Amino acid sequence: MFKKNFIRLCNNIGEPPTIVCQKIGLSGSAFSQWDDTSVPRKATLQKFADYFGISVEDLLSDDDAITPVHVNNGIIGNQNKNNVVSVSNAGDLGEIETEILNICKKLDIKRKNALLTRAYELLDDKNNKV
């Protein structure tokens, strides 16, 4: 199930599996060595889960549903199922929102967390000035 989920997640972010492997420190050829029943080592699974902002359990799940990214005080992960970030209609995004999402796709998980934290700070500043 891992390989199927991995391919789906890569497709969701528009990156080839070989590139995602390289981004977490594996060789690009690692992907081609996996068959449909292969499961990487625990540490590698955690790197992939962190990269995609999901849990290892979701990465190994046989559920075909796309797992939404959850927010927990500015940290991306599945710790808090109450706060779901979703974009229901990407066509409604303006030029600036689209650019922000494009930049975010290029960041590693640590920088995504920093960006999200800063966004919440800016939102709090705006709400406090009203």
Backbone as a chain_set.jsonl record, in Angstrom:
{"seq": "MFKKNFIRLCNNIGEPPTIVCQKIGLSGSAFSQWDDTSVPRKATLQKFADYFGISVEDLLSDDDAITPVHVNNGIIGNQNKNNVVSVSNAGDLGEIETEILNICKKLDIKRKNALLTRAYELLDDKNNKV", "coords": {"N": [[0.814, -1.195, 0.0], [2.052, 1.172, 0.582], [3.584, 2.111, -1.678], [1.622, 2.766, -3.58], [0.217, 4.817, -2.214], [2.321, 6.633, -1.9], [2.905, 7.341, -4.577], [0.469, 8.564, -5.243], [0.459, 10.738, -3.435], [2.728, 12.125, -4.331], [1.849, 12.83, -6.896], [-0.209, 14.552, -6.137], [1.175, 16.789, -5.25], [2.536, 17.452, -7.46], [5.101, 16.507, -8.05], [7.659, 14.353, -9.234], [8.093, 10.958, -8.091], [10.811, 10.154, -7.883], [12.177, 12.555, -7.485], [11.114, 13.428, -5.048], [12.115, 11.411, -3.424], [14.848, 12.018, -3.577], [14.816, 14.512, -2.326], [14.398, 13.858, 0.335], [16.692, 12.611, 0.938], [17.263, 10.132, -0.182], [18.423, 7.985, -2.858], [17.563, 8.701, -6.251], [16.899, 6.409, -7.579], [15.835, 4.722, -5.712], [13.058, 4.582, -5.591], [12.362, 3.069, -7.875], [13.129, 0.569, -7.101], [11.269, -0.407, -5.369], [8.57, -2.665, -4.939], [5.025, -3.404, -5.246], [4.42, -4.265, -2.694], [6.414, -3.44, -1.044], [7.889, -1.842, 1.8], [9.445, 0.912, 3.084], [12.163, 1.494, 5.457], [11.552, 2.317, 8.94], [12.551, 4.883, 9.717], [12.808, 6.111, 7.235], [10.161, 6.089, 6.358], [9.118, 7.897, 8.209], [10.396, 10.245, 7.393], [9.226, 10.614, 4.867], [6.534, 10.92, 5.671], [6.73, 13.282, 7.191], [7.544, 15.01, 5.146], [5.27, 15.081, 3.49], [3.44, 16.018, 5.291], [1.775, 14.334, 6.805], [0.711, 11.492, 8.816], [2.67, 8.544, 9.61], [1.032, 6.351, 9.735], [-1.09, 7.121, 8.059], [0.306, 7.196, 5.687], [0.742, 4.518, 5.224], [-1.762, 3.529, 5.036], [-4.652, 1.762, 3.764], [-6.655, 3.188, 2.778], [-8.087, 5.004, 0.202], [-8.709, 7.654, 0.22], [-7.778, 11.073, 0.122], [-5.714, 12.357, 2.542], [-6.377, 15.121, 4.503], [-4.353, 17.989, 5.328], [-3.586, 18.838, 8.592], [-3.716, 21.355, 11.122], [-1.868, 22.353, 13.928], [-1.449, 24.598, 16.137], [0.194, 26.042, 14.318], [1.889, 24.072, 13.481], [2.393, 21.638, 11.104], [0.678, 18.637, 10.736], [-0.91, 15.648, 12.031], [-1.891, 15.919, 14.587], [-4.003, 17.391, 15.614], [-7.155, 17.059, 14.879], [-9.201, 18.841, 14.619], [-8.781, 21.235, 13.293], [-8.809, 21.816, 10.109], [-7.127, 22.399, 7.139], [-8.12, 23.396, 4.059], [-8.611, 23.705, 0.551], [-11.259, 24.378, -1.205], [-12.023, 25.232, -3.722], [-9.83, 25.832, -5.925], [-9.858, 27.55, -8.046], [-10.883, 29.899, -7.144], [-8.848, 31.292, -6.051], [-6.74, 34.127, -5.872], [-4.148, 35.911, -7.68], [-2.019, 36.449, -5.898], [-2.532, 34.628, -3.78], [-2.238, 32.205, -5.147], [0.463, 32.373, -5.853], [1.623, 32.297, -3.305], [0.944, 29.679, -2.527], [2.386, 28.254, -4.478], [5.011, 28.897, -3.781], [5.081, 27.782, -1.227], [4.893, 25.033, -1.816], [7.458, 24.488, -2.584], [9.0, 24.546, -0.331], [10.716, 23.003, 2.459], [9.495, 20.903, 5.17], [10.033, 22.136, 7.647], [10.366, 24.847, 6.994], [7.868, 25.327, 5.899], [6.299, 25.101, 8.201], [7.282, 27.33, 9.612], [6.438, 29.376, 7.903], [3.652, 29.063, 8.076], [3.251, 29.553, 10.802], [4.045, 32.257, 10.894], [2.08, 33.353, 9.236], [-0.199, 32.987, 10.81], [0.511, 34.712, 12.891], [0.442, 37.171, 11.554], [-2.275, 37.238, 10.931], [-3.376, 37.339, 13.509], [-2.366, 39.863, 14.295], [-3.777, 41.503, 12.527], [-6.44, 41.001, 13.322], [-6.386, 41.966, 15.922], [-6.143, 44.666, 15.56], [-8.503, 45.611, 14.691]], "CA": [[0.0, 0.0, 0.0], [2.916, 2.347, 0.65], [3.974, 2.637, -2.992], [0.425, 3.381, -4.179], [-0.01, 6.09, -1.517], [3.444, 7.507, -2.213], [2.689, 7.856, -5.938], [-0.689, 9.474, -5.183], [0.884, 11.961, -2.756], [3.63, 12.837, -5.251], [0.998, 13.415, -7.93], [-0.957, 15.658, -5.534], [2.02, 17.984, -5.146], [3.119, 17.705, -8.773], [6.521, 16.173, -8.09], [7.926, 12.945, -9.518], [8.568, 10.195, -6.932], [12.275, 10.138, -7.792], [12.595, 13.846, -6.939], [10.762, 13.418, -3.632], [13.117, 10.541, -2.783], [16.089, 12.781, -3.473], [14.627, 15.603, -1.366], [14.512, 13.373, 1.718], [18.013, 12.039, 1.132], [17.435, 8.831, -0.836], [18.785, 8.088, -4.269], [16.4, 8.733, -7.13], [16.58, 5.054, -8.022], [15.192, 3.972, -4.623], [11.656, 4.373, -5.957], [12.229, 1.99, -8.864], [13.428, -0.708, -6.461], [10.133, -0.855, -4.566], [7.432, -3.278, -5.617], [3.761, -2.961, -4.648], [4.325, -4.668, -1.287], [7.585, -2.931, -0.315], [7.719, -0.797, 2.797], [10.763, 1.394, 3.515], [12.48, 1.472, 6.889], [10.755, 3.217, 9.782], [13.088, 6.25, 9.644], [12.479, 6.627, 5.898], [8.717, 6.36, 6.376], [8.896, 9.137, 8.956], [10.827, 11.365, 6.54], [8.172, 10.819, 3.868], [5.358, 11.448, 6.366], [7.015, 14.69, 7.487], [7.588, 15.746, 3.88], [3.913, 15.275, 2.995], [2.588, 16.571, 6.334], [0.806, 13.329, 7.235], [1.274, 10.522, 9.745], [3.155, 7.298, 9.008], [-0.149, 5.494, 9.604], [-1.786, 7.53, 6.836], [1.168, 6.817, 4.564], [0.614, 3.071, 5.032], [-3.186, 3.207, 5.039], [-5.233, 1.253, 2.525], [-7.734, 4.112, 2.443], [-7.736, 5.778, -0.983], [-9.06, 9.064, 0.397], [-6.648, 11.972, 0.36], [-5.712, 12.841, 3.918], [-6.122, 16.555, 4.576], [-3.304, 18.454, 6.234], [-4.17, 19.428, 9.786], [-2.887, 22.384, 11.727], [-1.826, 22.334, 15.383], [-0.65, 25.755, 16.563], [1.194, 26.4, 13.33], [2.714, 22.923, 13.128], [1.651, 20.774, 10.207], [0.668, 17.243, 11.16], [-2.239, 15.117, 12.308], [-2.119, 15.902, 16.016], [-5.242, 18.057, 15.965], [-8.082, 16.808, 13.783], [-10.26, 19.841, 14.617], [-8.456, 22.369, 12.439], [-8.446, 21.282, 8.806], [-6.845, 23.381, 6.115], [-8.494, 22.849, 2.763], [-8.967, 24.646, -0.493], [-12.339, 23.686, -1.884], [-12.085, 25.61, -5.117], [-8.586, 26.551, -6.203], [-10.144, 28.574, -9.042], [-11.243, 31.132, -6.451], [-7.645, 31.94, -5.543], [-6.199, 35.223, -6.655], [-2.756, 35.778, -8.117], [-1.135, 36.406, -4.73], [-2.749, 33.36, -3.088], [-1.638, 31.164, -5.967], [1.917, 32.492, -5.716], [1.97, 31.809, -1.962], [0.881, 28.213, -2.572], [3.505, 27.763, -5.295], [6.22, 29.018, -2.959], [4.962, 26.808, -0.14], [5.18, 23.704, -2.358], [8.899, 24.342, -2.774], [9.668, 24.595, 0.959], [10.732, 21.785, 3.264], [8.466, 20.937, 6.205], [10.4, 23.105, 8.68], [10.074, 26.189, 6.493], [6.413, 25.425, 5.787], [5.816, 25.382, 9.545], [7.627, 28.717, 9.918], [5.546, 30.21, 7.102], [2.32, 28.965, 8.655], [3.286, 30.278, 12.075], [4.07, 33.7, 10.578], [0.768, 33.714, 8.699], [-1.099, 33.132, 11.957], [0.897, 35.932, 13.587], [-0.097, 38.291, 10.775], [-3.722, 37.214, 11.094], [-3.644, 37.848, 14.859], [-2.108, 41.301, 14.263], [-4.897, 42.145, 11.827], [-7.647, 40.875, 14.147], [-6.224, 42.776, 17.114], [-6.197, 46.08, 15.187], [-9.863, 45.954, 14.246]], "C": [[0.862, 1.266, 0.0], [3.172, 2.945, -0.734], [2.8, 3.341, -3.676], [0.155, 4.754, -3.542], [1.085, 7.103, -1.848], [3.27, 8.14, -3.6], [1.551, 8.87, -5.941], [-0.291, 10.803, -4.541], [1.823, 12.791, -3.627], [2.832, 13.53, -6.352], [0.241, 14.627, -7.394], [-0.13, 16.934, -5.452], [2.758, 18.28, -6.449], [4.609, 17.433, -8.864], [6.699, 14.692, -8.395], [8.442, 12.229, -8.273], [10.087, 10.198, -6.783], [12.814, 11.434, -7.184], [12.288, 13.91, -5.445], [11.746, 12.548, -2.858], [14.419, 11.314, -2.572], [15.977, 13.876, -2.415], [14.712, 15.141, 0.079], [15.823, 12.629, 1.952], [18.229, 10.651, 0.569], [17.931, 9.042, -2.261], [17.5, 8.091, -5.096], [15.975, 7.353, -7.574], [15.898, 4.222, -6.936], [13.75, 3.629, -4.988], [11.494, 3.186, -6.901], [12.504, 0.615, -8.263], [12.266, -1.242, -5.637], [9.111, -1.558, -5.44], [6.17, -2.869, -4.855], [3.626, -3.321, -3.175], [5.495, -4.157, -0.443], [7.189, -1.85, 0.674], [9.115, -0.369, 3.247], [10.954, 1.271, 5.027], [11.681, 2.534, 7.627], [11.232, 4.672, 9.676], [12.755, 6.901, 8.3], [10.996, 6.949, 5.807], [8.423, 7.675, 7.09], [9.311, 10.356, 8.137], [9.77, 11.667, 5.48], [6.933, 11.429, 4.512], [5.549, 12.929, 6.68], [6.981, 15.533, 6.218], [6.178, 16.071, 3.39], [2.976, 15.876, 4.04], [1.487, 15.632, 6.783], [1.477, 12.41, 8.25], [1.8, 9.316, 8.965], [1.971, 6.354, 8.792], [-0.928, 5.831, 8.337], [-0.998, 7.116, 5.594], [1.007, 5.345, 4.224], [-0.836, 2.616, 4.91], [-3.639, 2.627, 3.704], [-6.45, 2.068, 2.11], [-7.299, 4.981, 1.27], [-8.05, 7.264, -0.853], [-7.799, 9.88, 0.666], [-6.771, 12.509, 1.776], [-5.46, 14.336, 3.92], [-4.979, 16.853, 5.524], [-3.996, 19.154, 7.383], [-3.189, 20.399, 10.414], [-3.002, 22.287, 13.248], [-0.891, 23.445, 15.836], [0.476, 26.08, 15.591], [2.104, 25.26, 12.928], [1.869, 21.999, 12.262], [1.781, 19.344, 10.697], [-0.746, 16.805, 11.463], [-2.563, 15.106, 13.794], [-3.488, 16.486, 16.398], [-6.208, 17.969, 14.795], [-9.177, 17.875, 13.685], [-10.022, 20.98, 13.645], [-7.941, 21.867, 11.103], [-8.247, 22.426, 7.833], [-7.234, 22.757, 4.784], [-8.807, 23.984, 1.8], [-10.014, 23.949, -1.343], [-12.406, 24.026, -3.369], [-10.881, 26.482, -5.439], [-8.792, 27.65, -7.245], [-10.505, 29.917, -8.429], [-10.021, 31.886, -5.937], [-7.193, 33.045, -6.479], [-4.744, 34.962, -6.995], [-1.794, 35.646, -6.932], [-1.286, 35.088, -3.983], [-2.111, 32.202, -3.847], [-0.124, 31.172, -5.847], [2.383, 31.986, -4.348], [1.956, 30.282, -1.939], [2.032, 27.627, -3.38], [4.819, 27.829, -4.53], [6.209, 27.955, -1.868], [5.297, 25.392, -0.61], [6.677, 23.436, -2.46], [9.672, 24.288, -1.451], [9.702, 23.222, 1.623], [9.76, 21.974, 4.425], [8.773, 21.963, 7.291], [10.064, 24.525, 8.241], [8.578, 26.392, 6.269], [5.805, 25.756, 7.148], [6.09, 26.829, 9.934], [6.705, 29.679, 9.163], [4.139, 30.219, 7.686], [2.232, 29.712, 9.978], [3.251, 31.781, 11.844], [2.724, 34.168, 10.038], [-0.243, 33.888, 9.827], [-0.767, 34.386, 12.771], [0.331, 37.158, 12.87], [-1.611, 38.383, 10.914], [-4.113, 37.738, 12.471], [-3.43, 39.35, 14.925], [-3.286, 42.046, 13.638], [-6.15, 42.139, 12.687], [-7.563, 41.758, 15.383], [-6.316, 44.273, 16.822], [-7.577, 46.531, 14.781], [-10.643, 46.602, 15.341]], "O": [[0.451, 2.303, -0.519], [2.997, 4.146, -0.936], [2.976, 4.398, -4.281], [-0.102, 5.73, -4.246], [0.807, 8.285, -2.051], [3.468, 9.344, -3.763], [1.659, 9.921, -6.572], [-0.657, 11.869, -5.037], [1.726, 14.018, -3.657], [3.106, 14.68, -6.696], [0.064, 15.615, -8.107], [-0.668, 18.034, -5.571], [3.517, 19.246, -6.531], [5.307, 18.055, -9.664], [5.962, 13.861, -7.865], [9.16, 12.832, -7.476], [10.594, 10.242, -5.662], [13.801, 11.41, -6.449], [13.108, 14.391, -4.663], [12.163, 12.91, -1.758], [15.014, 11.255, -1.496], [16.936, 14.139, -1.689], [15.056, 15.928, 0.961], [16.046, 12.081, 3.031], [19.273, 10.045, 0.812], [17.863, 10.149, -2.797], [16.479, 7.544, -4.678], [14.81, 7.143, -7.913], [15.427, 3.12, -7.218], [13.281, 2.522, -4.726], [10.575, 2.384, -6.734], [12.146, -0.401, -8.86], [12.274, -2.409, -5.244], [8.816, -1.109, -6.548], [6.243, -2.073, -3.919], [2.797, -2.739, -2.475], [5.548, -4.424, 0.757], [6.284, -1.053, 0.427], [9.886, -1.193, 3.738], [10.014, 0.979, 5.766], [11.201, 3.505, 7.041], [10.416, 5.586, 9.559], [12.457, 8.094, 8.236], [10.616, 7.974, 5.24], [7.593, 8.466, 6.642], [8.644, 11.389, 8.186], [9.454, 12.828, 5.222], [6.343, 12.358, 3.96], [4.645, 13.737, 6.465], [6.448, 16.642, 6.218], [5.912, 17.183, 2.933], [1.836, 16.213, 3.72], [0.385, 16.075, 7.107], [2.674, 12.535, 8.511], [1.425, 9.094, 7.814], [1.913, 5.643, 7.789], [-1.375, 4.934, 7.623], [-1.578, 6.732, 4.578], [1.123, 4.961, 3.06], [-1.098, 1.431, 4.701], [-3.089, 2.952, 2.651], [-7.186, 1.683, 1.2], [-6.253, 5.627, 1.335], [-7.692, 8.05, -1.73], [-6.88, 9.427, 1.348], [-7.809, 13.048, 2.159], [-4.441, 14.789, 3.398], [-4.676, 16.061, 6.416], [-4.893, 19.971, 7.172], [-1.976, 20.27, 10.251], [-4.1, 22.155, 13.788], [0.322, 23.251, 15.91], [1.597, 26.364, 16.014], [3.005, 25.453, 12.113], [0.761, 21.622, 12.643], [2.876, 18.894, 11.035], [-1.692, 17.537, 11.172], [-3.434, 14.348, 14.221], [-4.059, 16.095, 17.416], [-6.089, 18.722, 13.829], [-9.998, 17.827, 12.769], [-10.976, 21.628, 13.214], [-6.764, 21.529, 10.977], [-9.093, 23.313, 7.716], [-6.724, 21.696, 4.424], [-9.214, 25.074, 2.202], [-9.699, 23.038, -2.109], [-12.805, 23.191, -4.18], [-10.904, 27.699, -5.254], [-7.992, 28.583, -7.323], [-10.444, 30.949, -9.097], [-10.149, 33.005, -5.439], [-7.255, 32.919, -7.702], [-4.183, 33.926, -6.64], [-0.871, 34.833, -6.961], [-0.288, 34.485, -3.59], [-1.51, 31.317, -3.239], [0.505, 30.118, -5.752], [3.416, 31.324, -4.246], [2.865, 29.663, -1.386], [2.594, 26.601, -2.996], [5.644, 26.92, -4.623], [7.224, 27.304, -1.62], [5.923, 24.631, 0.128], [7.108, 22.284, -2.427], [10.872, 24.013, -1.451], [8.833, 22.383, 1.385], [9.258, 23.077, 4.643], [7.854, 22.6, 7.806], [9.539, 25.314, 9.027], [8.073, 27.503, 6.43], [4.905, 26.59, 7.243], [5.231, 27.487, 10.52], [6.247, 30.675, 9.723], [3.509, 31.273, 7.777], [1.258, 30.416, 10.24], [2.514, 32.499, 12.519], [2.28, 35.271, 10.357], [-1.048, 34.819, 9.809], [-1.67, 35.048, 13.283], [-0.194, 38.07, 13.507], [-2.165, 39.478, 11.003], [-5.074, 38.499, 12.594], [-4.227, 40.054, 15.545], [-3.733, 43.074, 14.146], [-6.848, 43.149, 12.778], [-8.59, 42.253, 15.847], [-6.544, 45.067, 17.736], [-7.798, 47.72, 14.55], [-11.805, 46.957, 15.144]]}, "num_chains": 1, "name": "protein.A"}
